[in-house]
Amino acid sequence: MNSFEITLPGYYIAKGKGGKEQIVKYHQEYYGKENNLGYLGYYGLNGYHEVFTKKNNIRELTSEENEAFSKKQYWTLPQQFYHSDSISHN
């Protein structure tokens, strides 16, 4: 059970299929099918990818993750979702 309140905009960890996790900046609530509340956000290192997540698949950053985030050590945070390739293939 996720008992925390999501503050928008804000950074949280999205939990995906297969146990993958990703740091995401959520910025908007949305209501999906069957009027289920979810959150719209984006992530990305070389480009941005949109993500729609239900609250039960969002967690707060741990104290260690918050410390790394405050030090701008973003590479230490969960980055397991798809990312665009930064190399041009012309």
N, C-alpha and C positions, 0 to 999 in steps of 0.2 A: 504494500500500500504506500503510495506516494503522498505524504502528509504535508509537504512543503508547498508554498505558494510560488507560482511562477510570476516573476516581475518582468515586464516587457518595456523596452528591449532588455535582453539579458542573455548571458552565456550559460549553456547547460550541456550535458552530455546526452546525445541521442543513442538509444540502444537499438541495434538493428538485428537482422537475421544472422544466425550463426554466432551470436555473442559479440559481433563487431560493435565498436563504439566510435563516436565522432563528436568532437567539440563543434557546437552549433550556436550561432547567434539567432535567437528567436525574436521576432519583432511584431507578430500579429496573431490573434486568436482567429480560428475559423471553425465553422460547423460543417462537418462532412455528412456522409450518408447516415440516415437515421438520426440526424441532429446530434451526432457525437462531437463533443468539443475536442479540438486539436490545435496545434500551433504551427505556424508558418515560420520558417527560418532559412538560413543559408550558411554554407561552409565552403571552404576552398583555399588552397594555397596559391595556385596559378590562375584561377578563374573561380567563379562562384557557381554553386549548385544549390538549387532550392530543395528544401526538405519539408514534408508535412508529417507531423508526429503527434500521436495521442499521448496524453500526459503519462499514462502507465509505461510508456517507453522513453521517458525522460528522467534523468537524475541530476541532482546537484553535483557540482564539482567537489571533489574531496578537498581536505585542507591542503594536501600536497599539490593538487592540481591548481587550487586557488593561488598558492604561493608561486608556482611556476608561471601562471598567467600574469600575476602582478609584476613578475620580473621579465615579462615578455619572452619567456622561454617556450614559445608555442609548439616547437617541435617535440616537446616532451609530453604533450597532451594527446589524448586518443585521436588518431587520424586514420581510421580503418575503412572509411567509406570510399567510394570511387572518387578519384581526383583527375582532373584534366592533365594531359601531358603537356609539359611546358616547352617541348621541342617542336619546332616547325618541321613538317614532313613534306616539303615542296619537291 
